[in-house]
């Protein structure tokens, strides 16, 4: 998932979270925002001038929301100098306002111990004490949720419950309860895990049933219901309460829009525990045929095949037929998705300080993999990527470059280097660090990456032929997909 610029993070609508949390705005604010978006996307010089003029007017406003909007749009326009400067002015002009409040909260998140965070939170709430039940108080809920989870991990249950009871924002409670439930589950406290995972599910269900206003915040809360329901079902499964688990899992599986290979697998495990192996087989078969089954799912499918068929005979041939179908589907998909756009050249340092340019690799197929040490899906994809690197290590005309970007620490090169070495990956890692002037990660911006992991396959002429974002499924199929893209890029 993409790391959001600090100025945007600190805006009232998206503080300390990457989730799309949005509260309905007043019409004038919506109109202004839409107008600025239109100007920002335009390539006309006159629109660029109008954009800057409008931001200057907002910057001088006596309304903090206007000033904050200017801060965010300066950042979105990659004018970080103006954004940072205006942000400082905003804090000085509105010392008890949203940005001052959020900056102070950010300092609390940086503290090392939960006891320090607890103490400073109490001072923060006394000073700022945001009111209401919307985005203006959302930062309160991020903090109390985080502190509650830390206390839970330290097995201080009373403190964890004390802090989770400080939640104020209805539409975000599903997220907060789920986080606390997960923390309790991690330490083996299944009793409290059940309480809070169920509360999370029930909170989201209120929005899923469309009993609350049709706002973006309601849609956000509702979107979490299927996942929270399956998480609760999984907990019941682990507690060996299989019939109850099945009831909740079926709620998810009844809706084809919320079913997925992962939910199919989770559902199948519950069915197997109830000795309903034929039904479980059908669900796992769907997951495997989708091409998105991971190695664990594939292994479980083989075991279930033997249970249902009574023999392993015929499995290898059947698996080969499924694989053949998956690869044919991937090839058809790639033919439709093939691009032909010039790849932007770049000059980056690798983790050893050597300079690498894209232009110097012309004549080769180049695979760029944008990642970060904090990105779970990025790291989940790396075993497959190492397999791909190994496959082509003797091919001088194929080059893999792993571009670390959107850093969150002050030592990104050290962090990236230590992670790669600790995992023994044989990757060429480049560092797309923040430009000291613009405060932006230039290369990831030039490639218009919206989320990571994001992979680009560039042909020998220097044109982007494929862009693949995210990672799911098994390593073997992932390597096959990368291989197909490389072969197709070679042929142009």
VODO-544186 format. One line per 4 residues: number of its first residue (from 1); their letters; for each residue x, y, z of C-alpha. Coordinates in pm, 1 decimal. Each point is the difference from the previous one (the first is absolute). Example, Ala and Ser with C-alpha at 12.3 -4.5 7.8 and 13.67 -1.06 7.14 Angstrom:
% VODO-544186
1) AS) 1230.0/-450.0/780.0; 137.0/344.0/-66.0
END
This chain:
% VODO-544186
1) XXXX) 0.0/0.0/0.0; 113.8/341.5/-81.5; 163.6/227.7/253.1; -178.5/333.4/3.8
5) XXXX) 189.1/327.9/9.6; 40.0/146.6/348.3; -202.6/308.4/-86.4; -290.0/-214.7/-110.5
9) XXXX) 34.7/-233.4/297.4; -32.5/295.8/229.6; -312.4/130.0/-168.6; -317.3/-58.5/198.4
13) XXXX) -129.4/-268.7/-234.1; 295.8/-236.5/2.1; 211.1/6.9/313.5; 222.2/-296.9/86.8
17) XXXX) -184.3/-241.7/-222.0; 7.7/-118.5/-355.2; -368.4/-90.3/0.1; -229.8/209.0/-221.5
21) XXXX) -175.8/177.0/284.3; -207.8/291.3/-123.1; -278.7/192.5/164.3; -259.4/177.9/-210.0
25) XXXX) 99.7/362.8/-44.4; -199.0/317.3/-34.2; -89.9/83.7/-358.9; 234.1/302.1/-32.8
29) XXXX) 297.3/-206.8/118.6; -93.4/-277.5/-241.7; -31.1/247.3/-282.9; 335.3/159.8/75.0
33) XXXX) 169.4/-336.3/31.9; -147.8/-121.6/-329.9; 110.2/322.6/-170.5; 355.1/-33.4/133.2
37) XXXX) 13.6/-363.8/-107.1; -102.3/99.8/-350.3; 265.3/271.1/-18.8; 266.6/-230.4/143.5
41) XXXX) -66.9/-266.3/-263.9; 1.9/249.1/-286.5; 308.7/47.4/-216.1; -102.7/347.8/-111.1
45) XXXX) 234.2/279.8/120.8; -298.2/224.1/73.6; -149.1/-265.3/228.8; 331.1/-38.4/181.5
49) XXXX) -1.1/375.3/61.5; -360.0/-10.3/123.0; 90.0/-290.1/228.2; 276.7/199.3/166.4
53) XXXX) -214.9/311.4/25.7; -278.0/-195.1/169.8; 246.5/-151.4/248.4; 132.8/346.5/84.0
57) XXXX) -354.5/114.4/79.9; -64.9/-305.1/218.2; 334.6/50.9/175.9; -105.1/346.8/114.2
61) XXXX) -340.8/-113.2/127.7; -107.9/33.7/362.5; -151.5/-348.3/-21.7; 237.2/-278.4/97.9
65) XXXX) -175.0/-243.0/-234.2; 83.2/228.5/-292.2; 363.4/27.9/105.8; 21.7/-374.7/55.4
69) XXXX) -140.5/-60.9/-346.9; 273.6/219.5/-143.2; 266.1/-194.5/191.6; -128.9/-328.7/-141.6
73) XXXX) -29.9/123.6/-357.8; 345.0/157.4/4.7; 127.8/-346.1/97.2; -203.3/-171.2/-267.4
77) XXXX) 143.5/244.3/-250.6; 347.3/-103.2/125.9; 74.0/349.0/129.2; 125.5/-126.5/333.8
81) XXXX) 181.4/319.5/88.0; -328.7/195.9/-4.6; -187.0/-284.6/167.3; 245.7/-27.6/289.1
85) XXXX) 26.0/376.5/40.2; -376.8/46.3/6.4; -36.4/-293.8/239.6; 222.3/183.6/250.3
89) XXXX) -205.4/317.9/-47.4; -321.2/-197.7/54.7; 122.4/-138.7/332.7; 105.1/343.6/119.5
93) XXXX) -323.4/164.2/-115.0; -224.2/-272.0/145.1; 189.0/-133.0/306.9; -296.9/-212.2/111.2
97) XXXX) -107.2/-89.9/-351.0; -0.6/-323.3/-196.3; 357.5/6.9/-123.9; 148.0/99.4/337.0
101) XXXX) -209.1/-273.7/158.2; 110.1/-259.7/-253.8; 367.4/98.3/17.2; -14.4/-38.7/376.9
105) XXXX) -161.3/-340.7/-43.0; 273.2/-105.0/-238.5; 257.8/69.8/268.7; -187.9/-234.3/234.2
109) XXXX) 18.5/-279.2/-255.9; 379.2/38.5/-7.0; 36.2/-74.9/372.4; 161.3/-333.6/82.5
113) XXXX) -211.9/-134.7/286.7; -373.5/-32.3/36.3; 21.8/158.4/346.7; 153.6/314.6/-153.5
117) XXXX) -270.8/6.2/-265.3; -266.0/-42.6/268.0; 132.7/298.1/199.6; 42.6/228.1/-300.9
121) XXXX) -340.7/-95.3/-140.4; -163.9/124.2/321.2; 176.5/335.1/-40.2; -96.1/9.9/-368.1
125) XXXX) -370.6/-63.4/64.4; -4.2/263.0/273.8; 153.0/260.1/-232.5; -183.3/-72.7/-326.0
129) XXXX) -304.5/-217.0/88.6; -154.4/-16.3/-349.2; -378.6/-24.4/1.3; -256.2/-182.3/-209.8
133) XXXX) -21.1/-337.4/-171.0; 175.4/51.2/-331.3; 334.2/71.2/-160.3; 86.8/277.4/244.7
137) XXXX) 28.1/-253.7/281.9; 129.0/-292.4/-203.4; 355.6/65.6/114.5; -115.7/-69.8/355.8
141) XXXX) -120.1/-343.1/-104.9; 322.4/-84.1/-181.9; 194.1/73.8/317.3; -222.2/-179.4/250.0
145) XXXX) -24.4/-301.2/-230.1; 377.1/-18.1/-35.7; 58.6/39.0/373.8; -267.4/-261.1/78.1
149) XXXX) 172.3/-251.2/-231.0; 338.9/64.6/159.1; -143.2/-57.2/346.7; -165.9/-320.7/-120.6
153) XXXX) 331.5/-129.7/-134.2; 151.3/66.9/343.2; -290.2/-199.3/152.4; -129.1/306.4/184.9
157) XXXX) -361.4/-77.8/-80.4; -162.2/260.0/225.5; 201.2/281.2/-160.5; -72.6/-130.8/-348.2
161) XXXX) -373.6/3.4/69.3; 21.8/340.8/168.0; 149.5/150.3/-315.8; -221.8/-173.9/-253.4
165) XXXX) -298.6/141.3/189.1; 122.4/350.1/-88.3; -100.2/-49.2/-366.5; -227.1/270.9/-138.1
169) XXXX) -41.4/-52.7/-374.8; -272.2/-251.5/-80.3; 100.1/-84.8/-356.3; 360.1/-81.1/99.4
173) XXXX) -81.6/-222.3/298.4; 7.8/-317.6/-210.0; 365.0/69.2/-82.7; 91.0/78.2/359.9
177) XXXX) -177.3/-300.7/152.3; 154.2/-227.1/-262.8; 348.8/125.6/81.4; -49.6/-61.3/370.5
181) XXXX) -154.0/-341.6/-63.9; 300.9/-92.4/-209.8; 236.2/115.9/275.7; -180.1/-215.4/256.8
185) XXXX) 7.5/-297.0/-238.9; 376.7/44.0/-50.5; 64.2/-50.5/372.4; -237.5/-295.5/24.4
189) XXXX) -282.3/183.8/179.2; -275.4/-148.0/-212.9; -275.6/104.2/240.0; 64.6/370.3/-50.3
193) XXXX) 91.4/-57.2/-364.2; -348.6/-141.3/-55.8; -165.6/293.0/177.6; 171.6/266.8/-208.5
197) XXXX) 2.8/-179.4/-334.4; -374.0/-51.5/39.8; -47.2/367.3/91.1; 200.3/92.5/-310.7
201) XXXX) -220.6/-213.5/-221.3; -322.1/129.0/154.4; 113.2/361.3/-29.1; 65.7/-41.1/-372.2
205) XXXX) -326.2/-191.1/-52.5; -201.0/305.3/104.0; 144.6/180.8/-300.6; -8.2/-305.7/-227.4
209) XXXX) -375.8/-26.5/56.6; -28.8/362.9/-124.6; -172.9/117.6/315.8; 214.7/312.2/19.1
213) XXXX) 38.8/303.1/-231.0; 140.5/-59.1/-347.1; 332.3/175.7/53.5; 353.8/-95.8/-96.7
217) XXXX) 72.3/-77.2/364.9; -293.0/-242.6/7.9; 120.4/-170.7/-318.0; 347.1/-32.2/149.9
221) XXXX) -137.7/-161.9/316.1; -224.4/-233.1/-200.6; 287.3/-113.6/-222.3; 170.7/-163.6/297.2
225) XXXX) -291.9/-222.1/96.9; 76.2/-309.2/-214.3; 363.3/-14.2/109.3; -84.2/57.6/365.5
229) XXXX) -265.4/-271.0/-15.2; 242.2/-253.5/-143.3; 261.2/101.0/259.3; -254.5/-70.8/273.9
233) XXXX) -88.8/-331.4/-164.5; 369.7/-94.4/-4.0; 30.8/72.1/369.9; -298.0/-224.9/73.7
237) XXXX) 166.2/-264.7/-218.1; 319.0/22.7/206.8; -212.8/-35.0/313.0; -146.1/-318.0/-156.5
241) XXXX) -350.2/147.3/-7.4; -46.2/-118.2/-354.5; -378.0/28.5/-38.9; 2.3/362.0/117.7
245) XXXX) 297.5/71.6/-226.5; -189.4/-142.7/-296.1; -299.2/226.8/64.4; 212.8/312.1/-29.5
249) XXXX) 213.9/-129.8/-287.0; -315.2/-71.3/-199.7; -104.6/363.4/37.6; 310.3/95.6/-197.2
253) XXXX) -20.5/-280.5/-253.6; -361.5/74.5/-94.3; 111.4/324.0/-164.8; 211.2/-71.0/-311.6
257) XXXX) 137.9/355.2/14.6; 165.1/-64.8/337.4; 117.8/-355.2/-64.0; 368.3/-46.0/-90.4
261) XXXX) 256.9/-280.1/-23.2; 105.0/78.5/356.8; -356.2/-7.7/133.7; -62.3/-321.2/-198.2
265) XXXX) 294.0/-158.9/179.2; -114.3/120.9/340.7; -350.1/-128.6/-69.0; 138.9/-332.4/-121.2
269) XXXX) 196.6/-50.4/322.4; -319.0/37.9/201.6; -184.6/-244.2/-227.2; 282.9/-252.8/36.8
273) XXXX) -19.5/26.6/378.5; -368.8/-92.2/-32.6; 91.2/-290.8/-229.4; -176.7/165.0/-295.2
277) XXXX) 294.1/-78.4/-225.2; -179.4/-0.6/-334.0; -122.9/355.7/50.7; 343.9/104.1/124.9
281) XXXX) 157.2/-154.4/-309.3; -224.9/204.7/-228.8; 99.1/324.4/173.0; 371.0/-76.3/-3.2
285) XXXX) -23.6/-103.0/-362.9; -138.6/346.5/-79.8; 293.2/161.4/180.7; 257.1/-213.9/-179.5
289) XXXX) -156.9/50.8/-343.4; 3.6/377.9/51.9; 379.4/-8.0/-9.4; 11.0/195.6/325.2
293) XXXX) 38.9/-288.7/240.8; 314.7/23.0/208.6; 221.4/-297.9/77.8; -187.9/-83.2/320.7
297) XXXX) -332.0/-12.9/-186.2; 149.7/-218.7/-273.4; 135.3/-247.6/253.9; -334.9/-12.4/179.4
301) XXXX) -172.8/-61.4/-333.0; 218.5/-303.5/-68.2; -77.0/-147.0/342.1; -370.6/58.1/-52.1
305) XXXX) 15.9/-156.9/-345.6; 132.1/-319.1/157.9; -274.9/6.1/266.5; -278.3/49.8/-251.3
309) XXXX) 130.7/-231.1/-274.2; 143.6/-258.2/236.5; 329.5/-2.1/-190.7; 279.0/226.9/-119.2
313) XXXX) -20.1/-160.1/-343.7; -85.5/252.7/-269.4; 81.6/305.7/208.0; 318.4/97.4/-181.7
317) XXXX) -173.1/-13.8/-337.3; -296.2/199.4/131.2; 230.6/259.7/158.5; 188.3/28.3/-329.5
321) XXXX) -326.3/64.2/-185.3; -96.2/269.3/250.5; 343.3/159.3/-33.4; -27.0/-4.3/-378.3
325) XXXX) -334.8/180.3/21.7; 134.5/258.0/244.2; 298.7/78.9/-221.5; -222.1/30.7/-307.8
329) XXXX) -222.1/247.1/186.4; 301.2/200.5/117.0; 134.2/19.9/-354.6; -333.2/124.5/-132.5
333) XXXX) -18.4/256.1/277.6; 351.7/124.9/-68.2; -73.2/41.7/-371.2; -287.1/230.7/90.7
337) XXXX) 202.7/189.6/261.7; 315.5/53.7/-206.4; 113.2/361.8/-9.3; 232.3/202.9/-219.8
341) XXXX) 110.8/317.7/176.7; 349.0/152.3/34.5; 164.3/-80.3/333.6; 134.0/305.2/181.2
345) XXXX) 374.9/-9.7/45.3; 138.4/27.0/352.2; 328.6/29.8/184.4; 5.7/-179.9/335.5
349) XXXX) 253.6/-129.6/248.0; -2.3/-362.2/106.7; 41.1/-102.8/364.1; 378.7/-4.4/-45.5
353) XXXX) 10.1/353.4/-140.7; 46.4/-90.7/-367.4; -186.4/202.4/-262.8; -247.2/-178.3/-228.0
357) XXXX) -193.7/150.9/-291.0; -282.4/-157.3/-194.4; 138.4/131.2/-329.8; 321.3/-198.7/53.0
361) XXXX) -208.1/-319.5/-13.1; -152.5/63.4/-341.9; 2.2/-320.5/-202.0; -104.4/-207.6/301.0
365) XXXX) -339.6/-91.1/142.1; -10.9/183.7/332.3; -233.2/-88.2/286.6; -52.7/276.7/254.6
369) XXXX) -149.8/-103.0/333.7; -100.7/292.0/224.8; -9.2/-103.4/366.5; 61.3/109.9/359.6
373) XXXX) 109.2/-174.2/318.2; -333.8/82.1/166.1; -205.9/-150.3/-285.6; -132.1/-347.1/89.7
377) XXXX) -116.9/-99.2/-350.9; 337.1/112.2/-140.0; 185.8/-232.3/232.7; -251.7/-279.4/-63.8
381) XXXX) 83.2/20.2/-371.4; 377.0/-24.6/48.9; 36.2/-381.5/14.1; -164.9/-15.3/-343.8
385) XXXX) 214.4/289.0/-122.6; 314.5/-178.2/120.3; -111.6/-304.3/-198.4; -38.9/224.0/-306.6
389) XXXX) 340.7/160.1/55.0; 155.2/-345.2/29.3; -171.2/-114.2/-319.6; 152.4/286.1/-202.1
393) XXXX) 333.4/44.5/179.7; 192.2/-144.0/-295.7; -186.9/213.3/-254.0; 199.9/319.9/-67.4
397) XXXX) -299.4/159.5/-171.1; -232.4/-3.1/301.2; 51.1/230.8/299.1; -198.4/17.4/325.0
401) XXXX) 14.3/324.2/202.4; -169.8/26.5/338.7; -72.4/367.0/71.4; -54.5/84.2/366.3
405) XXXX) -228.8/302.5/34.0; -250.4/183.5/222.5; 231.7/-39.8/297.6; -134.6/64.7/347.9
409) XXXX) 322.5/14.8/197.6; 300.3/230.4/0.0; 229.1/-289.3/-104.5; -165.2/-160.4/-304.3
413) XXXX) 320.2/-124.5/-163.6; 112.7/-168.8/321.2; -347.2/-147.1/53.0; -22.2/-137.3/-353.8
417) XXXX) 352.2/-140.8/8.0; -48.3/-172.2/335.6; -329.8/-153.5/-106.7; 132.6/-135.7/-330.3
421) XXXX) 310.4/-144.1/166.6; -196.7/-150.7/288.5; -217.9/-187.7/-248.5; 295.5/-93.9/-220.8
425) XXXX) -168.0/136.9/-312.3; 225.4/47.9/-301.5; -160.6/319.7/-122.2; 136.7/316.5/-159.6
429) XXXX) -160.2/261.7/224.5; -22.5/366.9/-100.2; -101.8/282.1/232.8; -272.4/243.7/-107.3
433) XXXX) 42.2/224.5/302.8; -176.7/331.0/57.7; 133.5/296.1/-193.2; 125.3/250.0/263.0
437) XXXX) -153.4/289.5/-194.1; -339.4/-136.2/-104.8; -32.4/-257.5/281.8; -134.0/-243.5/-260.6
441) XXXX) 118.6/-345.7/-107.6; 66.9/94.7/-359.5; 17.6/-329.9/-187.1; -311.5/-154.9/151.1
445) XXXX) -175.0/328.6/-82.4; 128.4/0.5/-359.1; -141.9/-348.9/-46.0; -333.5/110.3/150.7
449) XXXX) -3.0/-292.0/241.9; -319.7/-12.6/204.1; 89.5/-288.7/229.7; 276.6/-245.8/73.4
453) XXXX) 119.7/-256.2/-85.3; -11.9/130.7/-354.9; 196.8/-164.3/-279.0; 84.5/137.2/-344.2
457) XXXX) 135.8/-207.6/-287.4; 193.9/212.5/-247.4; 93.8/-128.3/-344.8; 346.1/28.0/-162.4
461) XXXX) -101.8/324.4/-174.2; -80.5/166.6/331.9; -379.8/-25.1/-11.0; -223.8/-110.5/285.5
465) XXXX) -188.5/-310.9/-110.4; -156.1/-113.6/327.9; -89.4/145.6/339.3; -104.2/-245.3/271.1
469) XXXX) -110.2/123.7/343.8; -45.7/-207.8/313.7; 71.1/-365.8/70.3; -212.5/-305.2/70.8
473) XXXX) 11.6/-365.8/-76.8; 271.1/-261.6/-20.7; 366.8/64.2/-72.9; 14.3/-240.2/-294.0
477) XXXX) -282.4/169.2/-192.0; 144.1/344.1/82.0; 331.6/-101.7/-159.0; -183.3/-129.6/-306.3
481) XXXX) -183.1/330.8/-35.2; 321.9/202.7/25.3; 162.4/-235.0/-252.4; -284.0/50.0/-246.3
485) XXXX) 30.6/377.3/32.0; 375.3/-18.9/-60.5; -46.2/-218.9/-310.1; -271.2/225.1/-139.9
489) XXXX) 209.4/311.5/68.6; 293.3/-153.9/-187.9; -217.3/-54.5/-306.2; -152.3/348.9/23.4
END
